[in-house]
Amino acid sequence: METEISGCRLLSVAAGGVFRGSADVERADIGGTVEGSLTVREILTVRASGRIHSDSISYGELELDRGGTVTATLQLLGEEAK
């Protein structure tokens, strides 16, 4: 099942968890798997156990722990989008 999230403060996917769909959030902390598009207006954190498979990810800041993987086109958000 795919989900669409918009206007949330935090998307948190714990290790072993899966999120499928699209999300437009302030912050994201990814320790599990994300399949879908992401817009993270502030900080996107991908933990060592995190896996993101997406066509596109837009973000304000990116923190990628060693071992975490991101397969996507990355786009840094401009100041006007924050």
Biopython code that builds the backbone (N, CA, C, O; Angstrom):
import numpy as np
from Bio.PDB.StructureBuilder import StructureBuilder

atoms = [
    (1, "MET", "N", (0.833, -1.169, 0.000)),
    (1, "MET", "CA", (0.000, 0.000, 0.000)),
    (1, "MET", "C", (0.883, 1.238, 0.000)),
    (1, "MET", "O", (1.854, 1.312, 0.753)),
    (2, "GLU", "N", (0.549, 2.212, -0.844)),
    (2, "GLU", "CA", (1.294, 3.459, -0.899)),
    (2, "GLU", "C", (0.536, 4.547, -0.162)),
    (2, "GLU", "O", (-0.695, 4.575, -0.147)),
    (3, "THR", "N", (1.305, 5.450, 0.455)),
    (3, "THR", "CA", (0.745, 6.512, 1.266)),
    (3, "THR", "C", (1.286, 7.847, 0.792)),
    (3, "THR", "O", (2.402, 7.925, 0.278)),
    (4, "GLU", "N", (0.499, 8.895, 0.964)),
    (4, "GLU", "CA", (0.954, 10.253, 0.673)),
    (4, "GLU", "C", (0.872, 11.058, 1.962)),
    (4, "GLU", "O", (-0.183, 11.137, 2.591)),
    (5, "ILE", "N", (2.015, 11.663, 2.353)),
    (5, "ILE", "CA", (2.090, 12.465, 3.568)),
    (5, "ILE", "C", (2.502, 13.876, 3.172)),
    (5, "ILE", "O", (3.420, 14.067, 2.375)),
    (6, "SER", "N", (1.811, 14.861, 3.741)),
    (6, "SER", "CA", (2.149, 16.248, 3.444)),
    (6, "SER", "C", (1.953, 17.090, 4.701)),
    (6, "SER", "O", (1.004, 16.881, 5.458)),
    (7, "GLY", "N", (2.850, 18.034, 4.913)),
    (7, "GLY", "CA", (2.708, 18.969, 6.021)),
    (7, "GLY", "C", (3.080, 18.426, 7.381)),
    (7, "GLY", "O", (2.774, 19.060, 8.390)),
    (8, "CYS", "N", (3.724, 17.286, 7.449)),
    (8, "CYS", "CA", (4.131, 16.707, 8.738)),
    (8, "CYS", "C", (5.479, 17.280, 9.168)),
    (8, "CYS", "O", (6.267, 17.747, 8.345)),
    (9, "ARG", "N", (5.719, 17.234, 10.452)),
    (9, "ARG", "CA", (6.998, 17.698, 10.972)),
    (9, "ARG", "C", (8.091, 16.658, 10.798)),
    (9, "ARG", "O", (9.222, 17.004, 10.459)),
    (10, "LEU", "N", (7.765, 15.367, 11.027)),
    (10, "LEU", "CA", (8.795, 14.330, 11.013)),
    (10, "LEU", "C", (8.286, 13.044, 10.390)),
    (10, "LEU", "O", (7.213, 12.549, 10.737)),
    (11, "LEU", "N", (9.065, 12.514, 9.470)),
    (11, "LEU", "CA", (8.852, 11.159, 8.960)),
    (11, "LEU", "C", (9.979, 10.325, 9.543)),
    (11, "LEU", "O", (11.152, 10.584, 9.273)),
    (12, "SER", "N", (9.628, 9.324, 10.343)),
    (12, "SER", "CA", (10.618, 8.452, 10.956)),
    (12, "SER", "C", (10.327, 7.021, 10.537)),
    (12, "SER", "O", (9.238, 6.499, 10.776)),
    (13, "VAL", "N", (11.323, 6.387, 9.905)),
    (13, "VAL", "CA", (11.196, 4.987, 9.500)),
    (13, "VAL", "C", (12.303, 4.226, 10.235)),
    (13, "VAL", "O", (13.485, 4.382, 9.931)),
    (14, "ALA", "N", (11.904, 3.408, 11.199)),
    (14, "ALA", "CA", (12.861, 2.667, 12.027)),
    (14, "ALA", "C", (13.485, 1.517, 11.236)),
    (14, "ALA", "O", (12.938, 1.079, 10.224)),
    (15, "ALA", "N", (14.623, 1.039, 11.702)),
    (15, "ALA", "CA", (15.291, -0.111, 11.091)),
    (15, "ALA", "C", (14.297, -1.259, 10.981)),
    (15, "ALA", "O", (13.621, -1.598, 11.952)),
    (16, "GLY", "N", (14.210, -1.851, 9.805)),
    (16, "GLY", "CA", (13.266, -2.935, 9.556)),
    (16, "GLY", "C", (11.923, -2.445, 9.042)),
    (16, "GLY", "O", (11.145, -3.233, 8.504)),
    (17, "GLY", "N", (11.636, -1.151, 9.197)),
    (17, "GLY", "CA", (10.376, -0.583, 8.730)),
    (17, "GLY", "C", (10.432, -0.226, 7.255)),
    (17, "GLY", "O", (11.512, -0.076, 6.683)),
    (18, "VAL", "N", (9.248, -0.088, 6.638)),
    (18, "VAL", "CA", (9.161, 0.252, 5.211)),
    (18, "VAL", "C", (8.109, 1.337, 5.025)),
    (18, "VAL", "O", (7.011, 1.248, 5.574)),
    (19, "PHE", "N", (8.452, 2.364, 4.247)),
    (19, "PHE", "CA", (7.499, 3.393, 3.843)),
    (19, "PHE", "C", (7.464, 3.415, 2.323)),
    (19, "PHE", "O", (8.503, 3.534, 1.674)),
    (20, "ARG", "N", (6.253, 3.298, 1.750)),
    (20, "ARG", "CA", (6.078, 3.361, 0.299)),
    (20, "ARG", "C", (5.107, 4.487, -0.008)),
    (20, "ARG", "O", (4.006, 4.534, 0.541)),
    (21, "GLY", "N", (5.520, 5.398, -0.890)),
    (21, "GLY", "CA", (4.644, 6.496, -1.268)),
    (21, "GLY", "C", (5.432, 7.778, -1.410)),
    (21, "GLY", "O", (6.616, 7.757, -1.745)),
    (22, "SER", "N", (4.766, 8.907, -1.152)),
    (22, "SER", "CA", (5.431, 10.202, -1.246)),
    (22, "SER", "C", (5.248, 10.956, 0.055)),
    (22, "SER", "O", (4.237, 10.806, 0.741)),
    (23, "ALA", "N", (6.245, 11.774, 0.386)),
    (23, "ALA", "CA", (6.196, 12.540, 1.624)),
    (23, "ALA", "C", (6.783, 13.925, 1.401)),
    (23, "ALA", "O", (7.811, 14.082, 0.741)),
    (24, "ASP", "N", (6.116, 14.921, 1.961)),
    (24, "ASP", "CA", (6.594, 16.301, 1.984)),
    (24, "ASP", "C", (6.588, 16.690, 3.460)),
    (24, "ASP", "O", (5.536, 16.989, 4.025)),
    (25, "VAL", "N", (7.774, 16.683, 4.084)),
    (25, "VAL", "CA", (7.884, 16.851, 5.532)),
    (25, "VAL", "C", (8.989, 17.842, 5.878)),
    (25, "VAL", "O", (9.803, 18.200, 5.026)),
    (26, "GLU", "N", (9.011, 18.280, 7.133)),
    (26, "GLU", "CA", (10.074, 19.170, 7.591)),
    (26, "GLU", "C", (11.378, 18.403, 7.792)),
    (26, "GLU", "O", (12.432, 18.844, 7.335)),
    (27, "ARG", "N", (11.313, 17.253, 8.478)),
    (27, "ARG", "CA", (12.499, 16.453, 8.776)),
    (27, "ARG", "C", (12.198, 14.986, 8.515)),
    (27, "ARG", "O", (11.050, 14.553, 8.621)),
    (28, "ALA", "N", (13.232, 14.219, 8.173)),
    (28, "ALA", "CA", (13.066, 12.779, 7.988)),
    (28, "ALA", "C", (14.271, 12.064, 8.591)),
    (28, "ALA", "O", (15.416, 12.475, 8.403)),
    (29, "ASP", "N", (13.989, 10.987, 9.319)),
    (29, "ASP", "CA", (15.020, 10.159, 9.930)),
    (29, "ASP", "C", (14.762, 8.739, 9.445)),
    (29, "ASP", "O", (13.803, 8.092, 9.865)),
    (30, "ILE", "N", (15.636, 8.261, 8.552)),
    (30, "ILE", "CA", (15.404, 6.998, 7.860)),
    (30, "ILE", "C", (16.400, 5.938, 8.324)),
    (30, "ILE", "O", (17.602, 6.043, 8.078)),
    (31, "GLY", "N", (15.876, 4.916, 9.000)),
    (31, "GLY", "CA", (16.685, 3.782, 9.419)),
    (31, "GLY", "C", (16.243, 2.510, 8.718)),
    (31, "GLY", "O", (16.953, 1.504, 8.734)),
    (32, "GLY", "N", (15.070, 2.557, 8.103)),
    (32, "GLY", "CA", (14.521, 1.424, 7.367)),
    (32, "GLY", "C", (14.571, 1.693, 5.873)),
    (32, "GLY", "O", (15.545, 2.253, 5.369)),
    (33, "THR", "N", (13.520, 1.291, 5.164)),
    (33, "THR", "CA", (13.482, 1.423, 3.707)),
    (33, "THR", "C", (12.392, 2.400, 3.288)),
    (33, "THR", "O", (11.269, 2.352, 3.789)),
    (34, "VAL", "N", (12.741, 3.283, 2.364)),
    (34, "VAL", "CA", (11.774, 4.214, 1.771)),
    (34, "VAL", "C", (11.772, 3.985, 0.270)),
    (34, "VAL", "O", (12.821, 3.981, -0.373)),
    (35, "GLU", "N", (10.577, 3.793, -0.282)),
    (35, "GLU", "CA", (10.396, 3.650, -1.728)),
    (35, "GLU", "C", (9.379, 4.687, -2.164)),
    (35, "GLU", "O", (8.183, 4.532, -1.915)),
    (36, "GLY", "N", (9.844, 5.741, -2.809)),
    (36, "GLY", "CA", (8.944, 6.800, -3.254)),
    (36, "GLY", "C", (9.643, 8.138, -3.221)),
    (36, "GLY", "O", (10.829, 8.221, -2.900)),
    (37, "SER", "N", (8.909, 9.189, -3.552)),
    (37, "SER", "CA", (9.512, 10.513, -3.620)),
    (37, "SER", "C", (9.470, 11.203, -2.262)),
    (37, "SER", "O", (8.521, 11.044, -1.494)),
    (38, "LEU", "N", (10.526, 11.976, -1.983)),
    (38, "LEU", "CA", (10.635, 12.684, -0.710)),
    (38, "LEU", "C", (10.979, 14.145, -0.948)),
    (38, "LEU", "O", (11.822, 14.472, -1.783)),
    (39, "THR", "N", (10.319, 15.010, -0.207)),
    (39, "THR", "CA", (10.721, 16.403, -0.078)),
    (39, "THR", "C", (10.893, 16.641, 1.414)),
    (39, "THR", "O", (9.941, 16.539, 2.188)),
    (40, "VAL", "N", (12.122, 16.960, 1.803)),
    (40, "VAL", "CA", (12.442, 17.186, 3.206)),
    (40, "VAL", "C", (12.972, 18.612, 3.300)),
    (40, "VAL", "O", (14.077, 18.905, 2.842)),
    (41, "ARG", "N", (12.186, 19.484, 3.888)),
    (41, "ARG", "CA", (12.486, 20.916, 3.884)),
    (41, "ARG", "C", (13.661, 21.297, 4.783)),
    (41, "ARG", "O", (14.330, 22.301, 4.538)),
    (42, "GLU", "N", (13.911, 20.510, 5.810)),
    (42, "GLU", "CA", (15.040, 20.803, 6.697)),
    (42, "GLU", "C", (16.104, 19.722, 6.552)),
    (42, "GLU", "O", (16.880, 19.750, 5.597)),
    (43, "ILE", "N", (16.156, 18.768, 7.483)),
    (43, "ILE", "CA", (17.250, 17.789, 7.495)),
    (43, "ILE", "C", (16.742, 16.383, 7.179)),
    (43, "ILE", "O", (15.816, 15.880, 7.815)),
    (44, "LEU", "N", (17.369, 15.768, 6.184)),
    (44, "LEU", "CA", (17.142, 14.360, 5.859)),
    (44, "LEU", "C", (18.314, 13.571, 6.430)),
    (44, "LEU", "O", (19.457, 13.761, 6.015)),
    (45, "THR", "N", (18.028, 12.686, 7.380)),
    (45, "THR", "CA", (19.055, 11.841, 7.985)),
    (45, "THR", "C", (18.827, 10.406, 7.537)),
    (45, "THR", "O", (17.747, 9.847, 7.727)),
    (46, "VAL", "N", (19.861, 9.816, 6.939)),
    (46, "VAL", "CA", (19.800, 8.414, 6.524)),
    (46, "VAL", "C", (20.791, 7.654, 7.394)),
    (46, "VAL", "O", (22.001, 7.857, 7.292)),
    (47, "ARG", "N", (20.277, 6.788, 8.239)),
    (47, "ARG", "CA", (21.093, 6.007, 9.160)),
    (47, "ARG", "C", (21.826, 4.893, 8.415)),
    (47, "ARG", "O", (21.539, 4.636, 7.246)),
    (48, "ALA", "N", (22.766, 4.235, 9.084)),
    (48, "ALA", "CA", (23.557, 3.169, 8.461)),
    (48, "ALA", "C", (22.678, 2.043, 7.928)),
    (48, "ALA", "O", (23.028, 1.408, 6.933)),
    (49, "SER", "N", (21.555, 1.789, 8.570)),
    (49, "SER", "CA", (20.641, 0.734, 8.125)),
    (49, "SER", "C", (19.602, 1.250, 7.124)),
    (49, "SER", "O", (18.775, 0.479, 6.638)),
    (50, "GLY", "N", (19.640, 2.538, 6.818)),
    (50, "GLY", "CA", (18.639, 3.158, 5.951)),
    (50, "GLY", "C", (18.870, 2.893, 4.472)),
    (50, "GLY", "O", (20.007, 2.831, 4.003)),
    (51, "ARG", "N", (17.767, 2.738, 3.747)),
    (51, "ARG", "CA", (17.798, 2.512, 2.303)),
    (51, "ARG", "C", (16.695, 3.362, 1.674)),
    (51, "ARG", "O", (15.527, 3.252, 2.047)),
    (52, "ILE", "N", (17.072, 4.203, 0.725)),
    (52, "ILE", "CA", (16.075, 4.998, 0.009)),
    (52, "ILE", "C", (16.191, 4.681, -1.470)),
    (52, "ILE", "O", (17.270, 4.772, -2.055)),
    (53, "HIS", "N", (15.061, 4.306, -2.074)),
    (53, "HIS", "CA", (14.973, 4.029, -3.508)),
    (53, "HIS", "C", (13.900, 4.966, -4.048)),
    (53, "HIS", "O", (12.714, 4.786, -3.772)),
    (54, "SER", "N", (14.324, 5.969, -4.822)),
    (54, "SER", "CA", (13.403, 7.020, -5.228)),
    (54, "SER", "C", (13.809, 7.585, -6.581)),
    (54, "SER", "O", (14.978, 7.539, -6.965)),
    (55, "ASP", "N", (12.823, 8.118, -7.294)),
    (55, "ASP", "CA", (13.144, 8.857, -8.513)),
    (55, "ASP", "C", (13.791, 10.185, -8.154)),
    (55, "ASP", "O", (14.752, 10.609, -8.795)),
    (56, "SER", "N", (13.255, 10.846, -7.114)),
    (56, "SER", "CA", (13.800, 12.148, -6.739)),
    (56, "SER", "C", (13.641, 12.418, -5.251)),
    (56, "SER", "O", (12.656, 12.032, -4.622)),
    (57, "ILE", "N", (14.649, 13.096, -4.712)),
    (57, "ILE", "CA", (14.626, 13.542, -3.325)),
    (57, "ILE", "C", (15.065, 15.003, -3.322)),
    (57, "ILE", "O", (16.112, 15.350, -3.869)),
    (58, "SER", "N", (14.255, 15.850, -2.703)),
    (58, "SER", "CA", (14.614, 17.254, -2.486)),
    (58, "SER", "C", (14.830, 17.424, -0.998)),
    (58, "SER", "O", (14.074, 16.881, -0.193)),
    (59, "TYR", "N", (15.860, 18.176, -0.622)),
    (59, "TYR", "CA", (16.209, 18.291, 0.793)),
    (59, "TYR", "C", (16.857, 19.637, 1.087)),
    (59, "TYR", "O", (17.413, 20.281, 0.197)),
    (60, "GLY", "N", (16.779, 20.053, 2.354)),
    (60, "GLY", "CA", (17.466, 21.255, 2.813)),
    (60, "GLY", "C", (18.892, 20.940, 3.221)),
    (60, "GLY", "O", (19.827, 21.629, 2.812)),
    (61, "GLU", "N", (19.062, 19.891, 4.035)),
    (61, "GLU", "CA", (20.372, 19.391, 4.449)),
    (61, "GLU", "C", (20.320, 17.869, 4.429)),
    (61, "GLU", "O", (19.261, 17.274, 4.629)),
    (62, "LEU", "N", (21.468, 17.244, 4.186)),
    (62, "LEU", "CA", (21.534, 15.787, 4.100)),
    (62, "LEU", "C", (22.606, 15.263, 5.043)),
    (62, "LEU", "O", (23.749, 15.721, 5.015)),
    (63, "GLU", "N", (22.228, 14.294, 5.882)),
    (63, "GLU", "CA", (23.173, 13.578, 6.734)),
    (63, "GLU", "C", (23.076, 12.109, 6.353)),
    (63, "GLU", "O", (22.023, 11.493, 6.512)),
    (64, "LEU", "N", (24.164, 11.548, 5.854)),
    (64, "LEU", "CA", (24.181, 10.155, 5.397)),
    (64, "LEU", "C", (25.235, 9.400, 6.186)),
    (64, "LEU", "O", (26.432, 9.642, 6.030)),
    (65, "ASP", "N", (24.779, 8.472, 7.046)),
    (65, "ASP", "CA", (25.706, 7.661, 7.825)),
    (65, "ASP", "C", (26.381, 6.635, 6.922)),
    (65, "ASP", "O", (25.809, 6.199, 5.923)),
    (66, "ARG", "N", (27.592, 6.258, 7.284)),
    (66, "ARG", "CA", (28.316, 5.228, 6.558)),
    (66, "ARG", "C", (27.482, 3.947, 6.549)),
    (66, "ARG", "O", (27.051, 3.478, 7.603)),
    (67, "GLY", "N", (27.257, 3.385, 5.369)),
    (67, "GLY", "CA", (26.466, 2.173, 5.229)),
    (67, "GLY", "C", (25.064, 2.444, 4.711)),
    (67, "GLY", "O", (24.445, 1.564, 4.113)),
    (68, "GLY", "N", (24.554, 3.655, 4.934)),
    (68, "GLY", "CA", (23.239, 4.014, 4.398)),
    (68, "GLY", "C", (23.318, 4.166, 2.886)),
    (68, "GLY", "O", (24.354, 4.570, 2.359)),
    (69, "THR", "N", (22.229, 3.845, 2.180)),
    (69, "THR", "CA", (22.257, 3.964, 0.723)),
    (69, "THR", "C", (21.088, 4.792, 0.220)),
    (69, "THR", "O", (19.974, 4.726, 0.738)),
    (70, "VAL", "N", (21.383, 5.572, -0.807)),
    (70, "VAL", "CA", (20.373, 6.398, -1.466)),
    (70, "VAL", "C", (20.520, 6.190, -2.960)),
    (70, "VAL", "O", (21.579, 6.445, -3.535)),
    (71, "THR", "N", (19.447, 5.725, -3.583)),
    (71, "THR", "CA", (19.413, 5.559, -5.024)),
    (71, "THR", "C", (18.339, 6.511, -5.524)),
    (71, "THR", "O", (17.149, 6.197, -5.497)),
    (72, "ALA", "N", (18.781, 7.690, -5.986)),
    (72, "ALA", "CA", (17.813, 8.728, -6.361)),
    (72, "ALA", "C", (18.539, 9.881, -7.036)),
    (72, "ALA", "O", (19.763, 9.986, -6.970)),
    (73, "THR", "N", (17.770, 10.737, -7.680)),
    (73, "THR", "CA", (18.264, 12.027, -8.124)),
    (73, "THR", "C", (18.078, 12.983, -6.957)),
    (73, "THR", "O", (16.961, 13.158, -6.471)),
    (74, "LEU", "N", (19.162, 13.605, -6.502)),
    (74, "LEU", "CA", (19.120, 14.493, -5.347)),
    (74, "LEU", "C", (19.038, 15.940, -5.790)),
    (74, "LEU", "O", (19.726, 16.352, -6.723)),
    (75, "GLN", "N", (18.185, 16.718, -5.110)),
    (75, "GLN", "CA", (18.018, 18.135, -5.429)),
    (75, "GLN", "C", (18.056, 18.933, -4.138)),
    (75, "GLN", "O", (17.215, 18.735, -3.260)),
    (76, "LEU", "N", (19.020, 19.830, -4.014)),
    (76, "LEU", "CA", (19.108, 20.713, -2.861)),
    (76, "LEU", "C", (18.049, 21.794, -2.996)),
    (76, "LEU", "O", (17.966, 22.472, -4.021)),
    (77, "LEU", "N", (17.237, 21.949, -1.953)),
    (77, "LEU", "CA", (16.201, 22.981, -1.969)),
    (77, "LEU", "C", (16.835, 24.359, -1.819)),
    (77, "LEU", "O", (17.795, 24.532, -1.068)),
    (78, "GLY", "N", (16.296, 25.329, -2.534)),
    (78, "GLY", "CA", (16.756, 26.704, -2.384)),
    (78, "GLY", "C", (16.131, 27.338, -1.164)),
    (78, "GLY", "O", (15.185, 26.797, -0.590)),
    (79, "GLU", "N", (16.652, 28.474, -0.767)),
    (79, "GLU", "CA", (16.137, 29.178, 0.403)),
    (79, "GLU", "C", (14.643, 29.488, 0.284)),
    (79, "GLU", "O", (13.934, 29.474, 1.290)),
    (80, "GLU", "N", (14.158, 29.765, -0.916)),
    (80, "GLU", "CA", (12.749, 30.110, -1.104)),
    (80, "GLU", "C", (11.813, 28.941, -0.792)),
    (80, "GLU", "O", (10.641, 29.165, -0.489)),
    (81, "ALA", "N", (12.301, 27.701, -0.860)),
    (81, "ALA", "CA", (11.448, 26.516, -0.617)),
    (81, "ALA", "C", (11.414, 26.147, 0.861)),
    (81, "ALA", "O", (10.552, 25.369, 1.271)),
    (82, "LYS", "N", (12.322, 26.677, 1.672)),
    (82, "LYS", "CA", (12.388, 26.322, 3.090)),
    (82, "LYS", "C", (11.355, 27.016, 3.838)),
    (82, "LYS", "O", (11.251, 26.844, 5.053)),
]
sb = StructureBuilder()
sb.init_structure("model")
sb.init_model(0)
sb.init_chain("A")
sb.init_seg("    ")
for serial, (resi, resn, name, xyz) in enumerate(atoms, 1):
    if name == "N":
        sb.init_residue(resn, " ", resi, " ")
    sb.init_atom(name, np.array(xyz, "f"), 0.0, 1.0, " ", f" {name:<3s}", serial, name[0])
structure = sb.get_structure()
